[in-house]
């Protein structure tokens, strides 16, 4: 839409960007009062009832989460245009095990990919000579930890939970990369991956500032179109939990009184498929019902980093033994994070 306006009316891109930022800000501050009016003014709903609370939760979180999602993806996509993927590959290939693994995990944070779309970069890293363990750190951190989820968590729950999420996700990614690197399982990568050769030479160029803005807008549209249904579905589930699921049920399944709460929630998360942004509304509702932070983080990480669709795609790249090792290490790390945060908080 923004690009069409810029082309059709030949408006300066700076003016269009300013107008878009202004409208985003107005919409952000209007979400809460508008949701309250729609729920308890326009609709015949009462505060404190299950239906009223669920509808209010849904009407507030849909615009709030989508606004946060579009805003942060646009900003990070713009900033990421200054980073050359070719240069990143070279840097990762030239580092030692620990620095390279940590750098790859950090790079995964700024790439808002699901586990399925991260596989091509995984192959590219291997082709560029990046060690297997380092590539696994990226493969884990990219879907598990991303800047979209970080900002959404910060806005919804505050800095402590957001920082706890990013620290625990990085720890799992780095640990998984180091362990797989020490196991020397290169022979369990499918043979065709090693035989693939680059079919084209990557050419680095410096786009203009206007091109960077246009590309960031295009990237934002592509990402939002891919995930908005998951986000709304997650908000709907969260609204139902918020309004109708008794606290006792949630606490009995994932609360501190159940010593197996964390692995149970991780197991429940595996059949689900979603991105971190789509799971946050569910986590918000579960935390409000009394679910411990560690259990909530473990559930969210299991959904984003361990899912059946991901396993199907990774099987095309990995042989069964390597895939099973990957699943076991990541699941173990997620469970450990869940127990650790439940113990500390």
N, C-alpha and C positions, 0 to 999 in steps of 0.2 A: 504494500500500500504506500509506504513512504517513498519507495523507489519510483512508483508510478507517478506520484505527485510531483517529485523532483523532475521527472522527464517531461511530463505533460505540460506543466505550468512553468517549467524552467526556473523554479525557485532555487535560491542558493542553498546548498546542502547544510550550511551552518544554521540557516533560519529554520529549516525543516527539523534539524536535530534539536534546536532550542524549543520549538513548539512541542515536539514529541516528549521531551523531558518534562516540560511544564504540565502537559496533560497527564503524564504518568504520576507526577507528584500530587496533582489534584485528585486523581482517582484513588491513590493510596490513602489519603486522609479522609476520603469520602466513604470508604468501604465499611467501617465500623458503624457510623450512624445510619447509613443506608440499609445495612443488614438488620439492624435493630428495628428500624421503621417497618421494613418489609415483614419481619417475623411477628412483631407484636403490635404493629399499627395497621398495616394493610390486611394481613392475614389474621383470622380469629384464633390466635394461639395464646396460651398463657405461659408466663415465666415459671420455671421450676417443673414443668411437665416433661415427660419423655419426648413427646412429639415437638413441643416448643423448643426445647434445648437442642434437639437433633437438627431441626430446620434452621435455627439460628446459627448453629455451628457450620452447617453446610453453606449457607448464604454468605457468611463472613469469610470462610476459608477459601472458597473457590476464587473470588477475585484477588484476595490477598496473596495466595500462593502463586497464582498465575502471573500477577504483577511482579512478585519477587523473582520468579523464574525467568521471565522475559528480560527484566532489567539486568540481572546479574549475568545471564548468558550473553547479552549484547555487550556488556562491559568487558567480560573476560575474552570474548571472541575478538574484540578490538585489540586488547592487550596482547593476545596470543599471535596476532598478525606480525608482531615484531620479533617473533621467535621462529627461526628456521628449523624445520624438522630434520633436514640433512645435517645441520650443525649439531642438533641434539643427539642424533645417532652417533656422530663422530665422537662427541664428548663422552657418551655412555660407553662406547667401545674402548676408549682409552683409559678408563679409570680402573682402580683395583676393585676387589670383590665388594667390600663394605661401602666405600664411597659410591661406586657405581650402582649398587643395589639401592642405597638411600636416594641417590639422584633419580633413578628410574621410578621409584615409588613417589617421589615428589612431583615428577613430570606427569605421572598418572593423575594427580589431583587436578591439574589444570586442563585435562582433556576430558570433557564431559561425555564420555562414551559409555554405553552399556557394555557388558562383557562380550556380547556378540560382535559389536562393531570394533572392539579393541583387538580382535584376532588378526586383521590385516596388518596392523602396526606391530603386533607380536611377531609375525612372519618377517616383516621388514627389518626388525631389530636383529633377528637371527641371520638374515642375509647380509647385514652390515657387519657381522662379526661380533655383535654384542653377546656376552656369555648367557647361557641358558638361565641361570639363576637370576641375573639382572632383568631379563625379559619377563620372568615370572613376577617379579616385584611390580613391574608396570601392569601386567595383566590382572593382578589382584587389586592394586590401588585404584586403577582407572574406574571400574564400576563401583567399588566399595566406598571410596572417598572422592568426592568432587566438590568443586567450588559452589555449585548450585545448592547442594544439600547443606554445606557449611553455612552459607548465608541464610538459608531458610531456617536452619536450626538456631542460628544467632538471633534472627528476628522473632522467632516464635518462643524460644525457651531461654534465651540469654547466652552470654559468652561462655559460661562454665560448661554447659552441655555441648556447645559447639566445639570447644577446644578438646573436650574429652572424646568426642566423636573422631576428630581428625587425628588426635594422638594415638588412639587405639587402632584406628584403621591403618595408619602408617606403620605401627608396630607389627601388626599382622602381616602386612605386605613385605616389609623388610625381613622379618623372620622367615616367611615362606621362601623368599628369594635366596636367602643365605643357606637354608637347609637343602633346597633343591640343587643349589650350586655345589654344595659339598657332596651330594650323592652322585654327581657326575652321570646324569641320566640322558645325555645327548643321544644315545643309541635308541631311545624310546620316543624320539620325535619322528614322525612319519618321514620316510625317505625322500618324498618329493619336495619337502620343504628345503632340504639341504641342496637339492638339485636345481631348484629354481634360480634363475638368473634375472638380473634387472633388464627389463626390455626397453627402458628409456633412461636417459641421463637427466637427473633432476637439475633444473636451471634455477638458480636463485636470482630474484629480482626484488627491487624495492618499489612497492606500489605507492601511489600518492596517498595523502591523508584522506581524500575523498573516496578513493578506492577501498581503503581500509574500513571506512565507515559503511560503505555499501556492502562489502563482503561480510562485515559483522552483522549487518541487518539480515542479509540472506542466510547466514549461519543460524541466527536466532530464530528466524521463521522455520527453518528446517528442523531444528531441535524441538521447538515448541509444538510443531505439528506432529512430531513423532511421539511426544510424551503427554500431551494435554489430556488425552482420554484416560491414561493411567493415573494422572494426577486427580482428575475428577472422580474416577472410580475409587481411588484411595481416600479421598475426602468423604465420599458417600459411606464407605465402610467405617471411617472414623466417626462420622456423624451418628451412624447407627450405634456404635459402641458407646459414644458419649451420651446418647439419649436413652438407650434401652438395655445395655448389657450391665447386669448387676456387678458392683465392685467385688463382691465375694467370689464370683465366678472367675474373674481375671486374677485375683490374688491367689485363689486356690491353684490355678494352673501355672502361673508364672511368678508368684510371690515368693517371699523369703522362706515361708514355711515348707515349700516344696524343694528338697535338695536337688531334684533333677529338673528344675524349672528351665534352666538355661539350655541344656541339650534338647529338651522337649520343644522349646520355642525355635531353636535352630532347625530341628527336624520339620516343624510346621512351615518354616520359611522356605525350605528347599523346593517344594512343589509350586510355589508361587513364582511369578516372574514380574519384575518391575525395576524401576530405577529409584535412586535414593529420594528424589523429589516426590515421587508418587507414594512412597511409604511414610513420609513424614507426617501427613495428617493422621494416619493410623497410629503412629507412635505417640503423637500428641494426645490422642484420646486415651490410649492405654496408660500413659504416664499420669493423666488426670484421674484415672481410676485406681491408681495406687501401684502400678507395675514398677518395680525397681529399675533404676537407670541402666544397670548392667544388662538385665534381661531384655529391656527395650532395644538397646544398642545391638545386642546379639541377634535379635529377631530381624532388625533392619539390615544388618550386614549379611545375614543368611539369604535374605530375599535378593539383595543386589549382587552378591559375589558368588552365591551357590544356587544355581537354578537348573532345572532340567533342560530348557532350551540352550543354555550355555554349555552343558555337558555334551549335547548332541553336536554342536558346532566344534567344540574343542576336540571331540573324538576324530574329526577329520584332520586334525593337525597332530594329535598325540596318540601314541599307542596306549592300550588299556592300562598298562602298569604305571606309566607316567601320569595318566589322567587320574587313576585311583590315588596315587601319591599326592597329587595336587589337591584333590578333594579332601583327603585326610588331614593334610597340613593346614589348609585354610579353615576347615571346620574346627579342628583342634584349637587353632589360634583364636577364632571367634568365641568359642566356648570359654577359653581362658580369660579373654577380655570381659565377657559377661560376669564370670565369677569374681574377677578382680574388682570391677566397679561396684558390684553388689556388696563386696566386703568393705570397700573404702567409703562408700556413701550410704 
